[in-house]
Amino acid sequence: MADSVPVNGPDALDETLNRLSKKPGVKAVVILDRATGAILRTTGQLSFNAAALPSSGSFSGEGAAAQQQPPQQQQLQQQSNGEINDQQPQGLEDFAAKVWNWVNASGTLVMDLDTEDELKLLRLRTKKQELVIVPDPKYLLIVVHDTPPA
């Protein structure tokens, strides 16, 4: 019986992704590499307003976070494995880069306020959707879901 629930590895990740994507209102789940921001896995569909996601840089277009972009080699390999929706890879890459930059900036803010503290959760709610971001030392888990009516 102990073998029926995966604890670590790809099976546990797939199990978690499947469980999250079946929750009501969940539109997509994205997992990023914490160090580089590379897209590791995605499930679901994300829709973007093209004007809202310009393909250039970060907040200011400068700084270390803007210079560290996910490696193209990993992106091409993920596309060939079917892990990225072929219809929106650029929008997804822009989304991932913006979230990754935001998490890094938020982590810096927390460390500047208290060096003994750490970032545990980010939640961003808009009129259309909500992002729940759970930073891990190795990964970023991003769950995108519909905003319930108030």
trRosetta pair geometry for C-beta under 8 A, 3 or more apart (Angstrom, degrees):
i j d omega theta_ij theta_ji phi_ij phi_ji
1 4 5.8 -38 -163 3 47 118
2 5 7.5 -72 -171 39 40 88
6 9 6.4 -97 -178 60 121 98
6 11 3.9 -169 -95 106 166 110
6 12 4.1 -142 117 -65 107 75
6 15 5.8 164 47 -6 114 143
7 12 6.0 -48 103 -80 15 140
8 12 5.5 -56 -124 10 8 149
9 12 5.6 103 57 13 60 99
9 13 7.2 -113 116 -3 36 96
10 13 5.4 -57 -147 39 36 114
10 14 6.1 35 157 -19 70 105
11 14 5.8 -53 -145 38 30 109
11 15 6.2 34 154 -21 64 107
12 15 5.6 -53 -146 36 31 115
12 16 6.3 31 154 -18 64 106
13 16 5.8 -55 -148 37 30 110
13 17 6.3 29 154 -17 65 107
13 31 7.5 -16 -161 -51 116 172
13 41 7.0 144 158 -3 122 163
14 17 5.7 -54 -145 38 31 111
14 18 6.2 31 157 -18 66 107
15 18 5.9 -57 -147 38 27 109
15 19 6.3 25 155 -18 63 110
16 19 5.8 -56 -145 38 29 111
16 20 6.2 25 158 -15 65 109
17 20 6.0 -58 -145 40 27 107
17 21 6.1 21 161 -16 65 112
17 29 5.5 -175 -139 88 79 144
17 31 7.7 -77 -86 -26 113 124
17 41 6.4 -83 -89 137 149 138
17 43 5.1 134 177 -17 110 141
18 21 6.0 -59 -141 39 26 107
18 22 6.5 23 160 -19 62 110
18 43 7.7 -170 -80 -117 43 167
19 22 6.2 -64 -154 34 26 109
19 23 7.5 42 148 -39 59 93
20 23 5.9 -39 -164 2 40 116
20 26 6.0 169 156 -144 72 164
20 29 5.0 84 105 -78 132 146
20 43 7.7 129 82 63 100 136
20 143 6.0 -116 -176 -110 129 120
21 26 5.7 -148 -134 110 34 133
21 28 7.8 2 -114 -133 95 26
21 29 5.7 -101 -68 0 87 120
21 43 4.6 -73 -79 124 141 137
21 44 5.6 -162 -131 -52 107 103
22 26 7.5 24 49 46 17 132
23 26 4.6 77 69 -18 92 125
23 145 7.5 -49 100 -103 112 138
25 145 4.4 59 131 -176 94 112
25 146 4.4 -113 -155 42 89 96
25 148 6.9 -44 -111 -65 151 87
26 29 6.8 4 177 -48 123 93
26 44 6.7 -114 137 -86 86 152
26 143 6.3 -58 -132 -170 106 101
26 144 7.4 101 -162 78 63 51
26 145 4.7 -51 -100 -96 46 103
27 44 5.3 125 143 167 44 136
27 45 6.4 -80 177 71 85 65
27 46 6.6 99 131 -93 114 57
27 129 6.6 -52 12 -128 145 129
27 144 4.8 -59 64 109 104 96
27 145 5.8 165 2 -111 82 36
27 146 6.4 113 -43 -42 107 72
28 42 6.6 -12 -172 -170 108 93
28 43 6.4 169 -152 88 60 54
28 44 3.3 -158 -99 88 57 122
28 45 6.1 -133 -70 57 108 22
28 46 4.7 -39 -12 -57 161 88
28 143 7.8 173 92 -154 51 42
28 144 4.5 10 56 49 88 116
29 41 7.8 -6 111 113 93 98
29 42 7.0 165 86 -153 56 47
29 43 4.8 12 47 48 96 99
29 44 6.1 103 8 8 64 121
29 141 7.3 -20 -168 -168 97 84
29 142 7.0 153 -160 84 48 59
29 143 5.4 -12 -107 -106 81 68
29 144 7.4 -157 -75 21 34 75
30 39 6.6 -60 -166 -136 102 96
30 41 7.4 172 -153 91 40 57
30 42 5.0 -2 -107 -107 73 86
30 46 7.8 4 -50 -43 123 139
30 92 7.5 -180 -113 -162 134 99
30 95 7.5 -177 -50 114 173 118
30 96 6.4 -139 165 -93 142 96
30 99 7.7 116 87 49 136 161
30 141 8.0 149 82 -160 51 39
30 142 4.3 -13 61 63 94 113
30 144 7.3 40 -2 -13 102 109
31 39 7.7 102 77 -164 53 56
31 40 4.7 -58 104 65 98 107
31 41 4.5 22 40 49 115 91
31 42 7.5 -150 22 -68 69 47
31 139 5.6 -18 -170 -169 98 123
31 140 7.0 158 -157 77 48 54
31 141 5.8 -13 -105 -104 80 61
31 142 7.4 -169 -77 22 32 77
32 37 5.5 -18 -177 -151 126 43
32 38 6.6 147 -159 72 72 37
32 39 6.1 -44 -103 -99 73 45
32 40 6.4 156 -121 3 17 92
32 96 5.6 153 -93 -158 124 106
32 99 7.2 173 -17 92 152 116
32 100 5.8 -136 157 -80 160 107
32 139 6.7 140 74 -164 48 66
32 140 4.2 -7 56 52 102 107
32 142 6.9 42 -6 -9 104 115
33 36 4.8 11 95 47 125 90
33 37 6.5 -42 67 16 80 11
33 38 4.3 20 20 49 123 89
33 40 5.7 117 -48 -48 78 111
33 70 7.6 125 40 -118 112 100
33 138 7.4 -55 -149 167 63 66
33 139 6.7 -56 -116 -109 31 61
33 140 7.8 -2 69 13 13 88
34 135 6.9 95 -121 -159 113 85
34 136 6.5 -122 -63 78 134 67
34 137 6.4 -167 59 150 172 27
34 138 5.3 180 10 164 124 16
34 139 5.5 -87 -38 -55 96 10
34 140 5.7 133 -92 -34 70 82
35 138 7.8 -28 -18 -144 94 50
36 68 6.5 -134 -142 169 56 108
36 70 5.7 99 139 -112 101 61
36 71 6.6 -24 178 -11 146 88
36 74 7.9 99 108 24 147 158
37 68 6.7 123 11 123 121 97
37 69 7.1 -76 74 -152 128 32
37 70 5.1 -113 96 -61 83 90
37 96 6.1 133 172 145 90 97
37 97 6.0 69 161 -108 142 55
37 100 3.6 36 -117 -136 112 170
37 101 7.9 22 -104 -41 146 63
38 70 3.8 130 -95 -142 62 107
38 71 6.2 -18 -89 30 126 78
38 74 4.7 -3 -155 104 140 151
38 75 7.1 -132 -147 -58 91 74
39 42 6.4 -9 -178 -40 118 108
39 70 6.5 16 -3 -137 70 168
39 74 7.8 159 53 127 63 108
39 75 6.9 65 40 -108 103 78
39 78 6.1 162 93 130 96 173
39 83 7.4 165 129 123 102 112
39 84 6.2 76 111 -86 144 114
39 92 6.6 39 -91 141 159 110
39 93 6.9 -99 -21 -98 129 64
39 96 5.1 -94 -71 -92 98 165
40 78 7.5 -147 -142 -103 22 133
40 83 7.6 -76 147 164 34 148
40 139 7.0 -65 22 -126 150 108
41 83 5.6 -92 -121 -161 52 118
42 83 6.1 114 28 163 81 73
42 84 6.0 72 26 -105 132 54
42 85 6.9 -87 103 -14 138 86
42 92 6.8 -29 -87 -156 162 140
44 144 7.3 -168 101 62 145 102
45 85 6.9 80 -115 -76 68 161
46 85 7.9 -176 33 26 82 142
46 88 6.8 -153 74 113 88 152
46 91 7.1 -166 103 122 110 114
46 92 6.3 124 55 -96 133 85
46 95 6.5 -36 146 -36 157 174
46 144 6.2 53 -102 69 101 164
47 88 8.0 -125 -110 -94 42 160
48 52 6.5 -142 -178 68 84 107
48 53 5.0 -20 178 2 134 140
48 88 7.0 140 15 -158 111 129
48 91 4.2 -170 27 -164 147 130
48 94 7.6 95 -149 72 166 120
48 95 6.7 -131 -84 -60 132 116
49 52 4.0 67 75 4 102 115
49 53 7.1 137 74 -1 58 88
50 53 6.7 -80 -148 50 29 87
50 91 7.7 -83 -101 -93 64 116
51 54 7.9 -1 -169 -58 36 78
53 91 5.8 87 93 -138 156 77
53 94 4.6 111 175 116 113 143
53 95 6.6 -36 -124 -62 141 72
53 98 7.5 -110 -130 -21 91 144
54 94 7.6 177 87 -148 30 141
55 90 6.3 -32 -106 177 125 111
55 94 5.6 -96 -112 -85 60 125
56 61 6.6 1 145 -111 104 107
57 60 7.7 -86 151 86 132 36
57 61 3.8 39 147 -115 170 67
57 62 7.8 11 -157 -29 139 36
57 66 4.8 9 -152 -150 91 119
58 61 6.5 -179 50 -73 61 29
58 63 7.0 -70 62 58 136 110
58 65 5.6 46 -54 108 171 103
58 66 4.1 -125 12 -88 112 91
58 97 7.1 -125 -84 150 83 100
58 98 7.2 156 -127 -109 70 58
58 101 4.4 174 -133 -131 124 161
59 66 7.9 -115 35 -67 64 113
59 101 6.7 -173 -19 148 90 135
59 105 7.4 62 -19 -70 142 154
60 63 6.4 78 61 -7 115 114
60 66 7.2 -105 69 -42 71 145
61 66 5.9 114 -169 -149 23 159
62 66 5.9 124 98 38 3 147
63 66 5.2 93 61 11 75 102
63 67 7.1 -146 101 -6 39 93
64 67 5.7 -62 -147 38 34 109
64 68 6.3 22 161 -14 70 108
65 68 6.3 -60 -144 38 29 102
65 100 7.6 176 -165 120 102 88
65 101 4.7 110 156 -125 129 85
65 104 5.1 173 -107 85 127 148
65 105 7.0 -40 -42 -52 170 85
66 101 7.1 40 -73 -110 60 131
69 97 6.6 -12 -129 -112 81 124
70 74 6.2 -99 170 70 97 121
70 75 6.0 103 119 -55 117 106
70 93 6.9 -128 43 -145 129 96
70 96 7.0 8 -27 112 140 131
70 97 7.2 -118 -6 -79 99 89
71 74 4.7 84 75 7 97 103
71 75 7.1 -166 98 -8 52 87
72 75 5.4 -56 -150 37 39 115
72 76 6.2 38 155 -20 71 104
73 76 6.0 -56 -150 35 29 108
73 77 6.5 27 154 -16 63 108
74 77 5.7 -57 -147 39 33 111
74 78 6.2 33 155 -19 67 107
75 78 5.8 -56 -148 37 29 110
75 79 6.4 31 153 -21 64 105
75 84 7.3 9 -162 -17 73 160
75 89 7.3 107 -178 -176 110 123
75 93 6.8 17 -124 -96 137 124
76 79 5.7 -52 -149 34 33 112
76 80 6.5 29 154 -16 65 105
77 80 5.8 -57 -149 37 32 108
77 81 6.4 26 153 -14 65 109
78 81 5.6 -59 -146 42 33 109
78 83 4.3 -76 -170 62 87 119
78 84 5.2 71 126 -17 106 108
79 82 7.8 47 178 -68 31 23
79 83 7.4 -88 -71 50 23 74
79 84 5.1 -47 -91 52 66 115
79 86 6.8 93 -157 -97 98 78
79 89 6.3 -4 -95 -100 119 146
84 89 5.1 63 145 -107 130 94
84 92 6.1 179 -154 84 104 156
85 88 5.2 16 93 42 114 90
85 89 7.1 -166 78 -62 59 64
85 92 6.8 139 45 -42 94 145
86 89 6.7 -16 -139 -34 31 106
88 91 4.4 -47 -174 47 97 116
88 92 5.4 102 121 -27 91 97
89 92 5.6 -60 -144 41 31 112
89 93 6.1 34 157 -22 68 106
90 93 5.7 -51 -145 35 31 112
90 94 6.4 31 155 -18 64 105
91 94 5.7 -53 -147 36 31 111
91 95 6.2 35 152 -21 64 106
92 95 5.5 -50 -145 36 32 115
92 96 6.2 33 155 -19 65 106
93 96 5.7 -54 -145 38 30 111
93 97 6.3 30 155 -19 64 106
94 97 5.8 -54 -146 36 30 110
94 98 6.3 27 156 -17 64 107
95 98 6.0 -60 -150 37 27 108
95 99 6.3 22 156 -14 65 109
96 99 5.9 -57 -145 40 29 108
96 100 6.0 31 157 -21 65 110
97 100 5.7 -55 -144 38 28 113
97 101 6.3 28 157 -18 63 107
98 101 5.8 -54 -147 37 29 110
98 102 6.3 30 153 -20 63 108
99 102 5.6 -56 -148 37 32 113
99 103 6.3 32 155 -20 66 104
99 131 7.1 -143 -115 -173 119 151
99 133 6.5 180 -171 -99 113 140
99 140 7.1 160 130 138 113 147
99 142 5.8 8 176 -97 161 147
100 103 5.9 -52 -147 35 29 110
100 104 6.5 27 154 -16 63 107
100 140 6.7 -170 -100 15 74 162
101 104 5.8 -57 -149 39 31 110
101 105 6.2 29 155 -17 66 108
102 105 5.8 -55 -145 39 30 110
102 106 6.2 30 155 -19 65 108
102 122 7.3 143 128 171 108 163
103 106 5.7 -56 -145 39 29 111
103 107 6.2 32 154 -21 64 106
103 119 7.3 152 -167 127 77 156
103 122 6.4 -134 -103 -2 78 151
103 133 6.1 -128 -87 150 114 145
103 135 5.7 147 -166 -80 125 120
103 140 5.9 -109 -51 -118 175 139
104 107 5.7 -53 -146 35 30 113
104 108 6.5 33 153 -20 63 104
105 108 5.6 -53 -151 35 32 113
105 109 6.5 37 150 -22 64 103
106 109 5.5 -49 -150 32 35 115
106 110 6.5 35 152 -19 65 102
106 119 5.7 98 121 -114 100 145
106 122 5.9 80 101 -90 175 130
107 110 5.7 -51 -149 34 33 111
107 111 6.4 29 154 -14 65 107
107 118 7.6 0 -141 -159 89 66
107 119 4.6 -92 -98 -2 73 139
107 135 7.0 144 -74 -135 119 176
108 111 5.8 -57 -147 41 31 109
108 112 6.2 34 154 -22 66 107
109 112 5.7 -56 -146 35 29 112
109 113 6.5 25 156 -17 64 107
110 113 5.9 -59 -151 37 30 109
110 114 7.0 -47 173 50 64 81
110 117 5.5 -118 172 106 98 108
110 118 6.4 87 129 -147 139 20
110 119 4.8 -177 4 -60 158 83
111 114 7.5 -98 -142 72 23 43
111 115 5.9 42 -166 -112 72 55
111 117 7.4 -158 -91 71 41 79
111 118 7.7 26 -74 -103 81 55
113 117 6.9 -30 86 48 97 138
114 117 4.0 58 90 1 113 117
119 122 7.1 2 -177 -48 116 95
119 135 5.5 40 106 38 108 143
120 134 7.7 -20 163 -142 55 71
120 135 7.3 -136 -141 49 16 92
121 132 7.2 -22 -166 -168 100 83
121 133 7.1 144 -162 79 51 58
121 134 5.9 -17 -108 -102 75 68
121 135 7.8 -152 -81 16 29 79
122 131 7.5 -9 112 113 94 100
122 132 7.6 159 86 -157 56 38
122 133 4.2 -8 60 59 101 110
122 135 7.4 60 -4 -23 103 101
123 130 6.9 -4 -171 -177 86 104
123 131 7.1 171 -150 88 40 60
123 132 5.4 -1 -108 -109 82 69
123 133 7.4 -162 -71 23 39 73
124 130 6.8 168 87 -156 51 57
124 131 4.5 7 53 50 100 103
124 133 7.7 29 2 -5 99 110
125 130 4.5 -9 -108 -110 73 97
125 131 8.0 -149 -69 28 39 61
125 147 6.1 106 -162 -112 91 118
126 129 5.8 15 54 53 102 58
126 130 7.1 -173 24 -80 64 48
126 147 6.8 -132 75 -45 53 143
127 147 6.6 -147 167 49 22 156
128 146 7.9 -76 165 -138 53 61
128 147 6.3 124 115 10 14 117
129 144 5.7 10 170 -174 134 90
129 145 6.6 160 -159 85 86 29
129 146 6.1 -66 -111 -112 72 30
129 147 5.7 -148 -105 -27 14 90
130 144 7.5 161 80 -152 45 48
130 145 5.6 -20 59 65 92 80
130 146 7.6 15 16 105 88 17
130 147 5.2 117 -32 -86 95 80
131 142 6.2 -24 -161 -163 101 95
131 143 7.3 145 -157 75 49 50
131 144 5.7 -17 -100 -100 72 72
132 142 7.5 150 77 -156 48 45
132 143 4.6 -12 58 58 99 102
132 145 7.5 5 3 13 106 106
133 140 6.2 -11 -166 -175 100 101
133 141 7.0 156 -154 82 47 54
133 142 5.2 -7 -104 -103 82 75
133 143 7.9 -164 -73 24 39 65
134 140 7.4 155 77 -161 49 52
134 141 4.4 -7 56 58 99 107
135 140 5.6 -21 -108 -110 63 80
136 139 4.6 12 58 56 120 76
136 140 7.0 -164 26 -79 77 32
136 141 6.9 57 -12 -11 112 97
